[in-house]
Amino acid sequence: MARRTSDVGVPDLSRKRVVITGANSGIGFGLSTRFAAAGAEVVLAVRNTQKGADAMARIRRDVPGAKLRLKRLDLSSLASVAALGEELKDEGHAIHFLINNAGIMTPPTRAATQDGFELQFGSNYLGHFAFTGHVLPLLRAAGTSRVVTMSSLANRWARFDFDDLQSERDYRPGRAYGLSKLATLVFARELDRRSAAGGWGVRSNSAHPGATVTNLQITGPTQPGASVLYRLTRMVNRVLYRVPWLWQQVPDGLLPALYAATGRDAEGGAYYGPSGFGELTGGHAPAKIPDAALDRQDAIRLWETSERLSGVSYPEVRQPV
């Protein structure tokens, strides 16, 4: 595997277990390969198990002897989230790393999850909130564990509207996507606060990949009824991807998340992104946290709302200041 001067040195992760959502492509696939190469047992949690099986075969070509497990997880279904949570708890193996990575981006028209939530808020954020809650006992069983929840530069233009979290009154694709990614960042920081207050032993932080070429950019336009937009998006992307300072490939784009998960000095509650201009490309570095993610009362309200919507409750802790 090629190494770059900006690369992250990953320690020996033998006898460690990592669960990665959306592990069959893009950042999730790249992280799965890196964790496997470091000796970890990697659980690929994916919606499409055939694509997951194909991803496992590709990883094994690069990492012979990789320890891989395939699990089905549809983050747009709270029943699927709960089912995998129970399956993992029944297996009883501690989870040392959880990478909340899977996502969908900008469906052109408002769509809903199986539980009736706006698709991006429900899948990108609420599904991960619920899944992390279900496997929290396994994260705590590791003694010390890390949770990395992926966000996006799009969170910079988002604001919380608690009267319209589901974009029922006003659905705009980019606005809804940015909101879901603002929520993931706030969740990561609040999870770390609660873990510290409750002594859970979970270090939670967040990362974003900047402008990295993955299939995320076309997940929205591939939704039913969007074939024209899909073709247009592909055409525009082919042009944009040729701008070298604007885009990077997955091996570089995964570095902030890899550092957040495995870096010795990676901090709980921190946010990491690319080190270059505008946090678009480059190695890992602390990322700018938008003002909308710093409001403590918003974080508490989002947490309480998420517990109510998902039906998943975390342990009670004294509220950190």
C-alpha positions, -999 to +999 in steps of 0.1 A: +000+000+000+015+034-010+026+057+018+026+095+017+045+120+037+012+132+052+002+096+061-011+085+095+010+059+113-014+033+125-003+012+155-006-026+157-044-033+161-042-070+164-069-083+188-089-051+183-124-049+167-137-021+145-172-016+131-174+006+100-207+017+085-209+021+048-177+000+045-181-012+009-171+020-009-154+054-006-140+064+028-155+034+045-138+010+022-105+028+024-107+028+062-116-009+063-085-017+042-063+004+065-077-012+097-074-047+082-037-040+073-031-030+109-044-064+121-078-054+134-109-075+129-131-053+107-169-056+107-182-042+075-217-029+083-234-023+049-269-020+034-261-041+003-245-074+013-234-083-022-215-051-025-201-058+009-189-092-002-173-077-032-155-052-010-142-080+013-128-098-017-110-066-028-096-060+007-083-095+008-065-090-025-046-061-008-044-076+027-041-114+025-053-129+057-075-099+066-099-106+094-133-095+081-169-099+090-199-088+070-231-075+086-262-060+071-272-025+083-298-002+068-295+031+086-328+042+072-345+016+092-345+017+130-355-019+131-324-029+110-303-007+133-317-024+164-313-059+149-276-055+142-271-040+176-287-070+192-267-094+170-234-078+180-243-078+216-253-115+214-218-122+200-204-105+230-172-091+214-160-057+226-158-029+200-127-009+202-135+014+173-168+025+157-167+046+125-200+061+118-194+068+081-223+058+058-243+085+042-265+098+014-262+132-002-288+156-016-317+136-030-334+161-054-368+157-038-377+150-002-377+113+006-384+095+039-368+066+058-389+035+067-397+053+100-409+085+083-379+107+089-363+129+062-339+105+045-306+124+051-314+134+087-327+098+094-298+079+077-268+102+081-275+112+116-304+095+135-295+060+124-260+065+136-272+080+169-294+049+175-267+024+164-241+039+187-266+037+215-273+001+209-236-009+209-226+014+237-222-016+261-197-032+237-178+001+234-177+003+272-166-033+274-134-025+255-122-004+285-112+024+262-127+028+228-131+055+201-161+066+181-155+087+150-186+102+134-182+116+099-193+151+092-188+174+062-178+209+052-215+213+043-222+218+080-208+253+078-239+266+062-264+247+083-285+258+113-308+239+136-345+246+131-361+224+158-395+231+144-385+216+110-358+191+116-374+168+090-376+195+063-413+191+060-420+228+054-389+236+034-369+209+017-338+220+000-313+191-008-282+209+003-298+225+033-310+191+046-277+175+039-258+202+058-282+199+087-276+161+089-239+167+090-241+195+116-261+171+137-234+144+134-207+168+145-228+180+175-236+144+184-199+134+184-190+163+207-219+157+230-212+119+232-177+127+244-190+151+270-214+125+284-188+098+283-164+119+303-191+128+328-204+092+331-170+074+330-180+054+300-144+051+286-155+062+251-135+089+233-157+104+207-147+129+180-155+138+144-138+142+110-146+153+075-128+143+042-128+177+025-134+174-012-127+137-018-139+118-049-163+091-038-197+079-049-213+100-022-216+129-046-241+108-067-260+090-040-288+116-041-291+118-078-293+080-080-326+080-061-358+070-081-369+095-106-336+114-108-320+099-139-315+133-157-299+148-126-277+118-122-263+122-157-259+159-153-241+154-119-217+128-135-209+153-163-202+182-140-181+160-116-159+148-145-149+184-151-145+194-114-125+163-105-098+175-129-090+205-107-060+191-087-062+216-057-099+211-054-103+173-051-083+144-037-086+107-038-098+083-010-063+074+003-058+110+013-094+118+021-096+092+048-066+105+068-085+128+091-108+100+102-080+075+105-061+100+127-092+107+148-096+070+154-060+058+159-039+089+165-022+089+199-029+126+204-063+127+188-086+143+213-121+136+224-146+162+212-122+173+185-129+178+148-104+169+121-102+176+084-077+181+056-048+205+063-048+223+029-066+254+016-102+257+028-099+222+043-105+208+009-074+186+004-042+176+023-032+157+053-050+157+087-053+188+109-078+203+134-108+215+115-128+246+121-159+240+142-188+261+130-205+284+155-238+265+151-221+234+166-210+252+197-243+260+213-246+239+244-284+242+247-288+231+211-266+200+218-288+190+247-320+196+228-308+176+198-298+147+221-331+147+239-350+150+206-329+121+191-336+098+220-374+105+216-374+101+178-352+069+178-366+053+209-329+047+220-319+060+254-284+065+267-274+062+304-283+092+324-254+114+334-250+147+352-250+174+325-214+186+319-210+224+320 
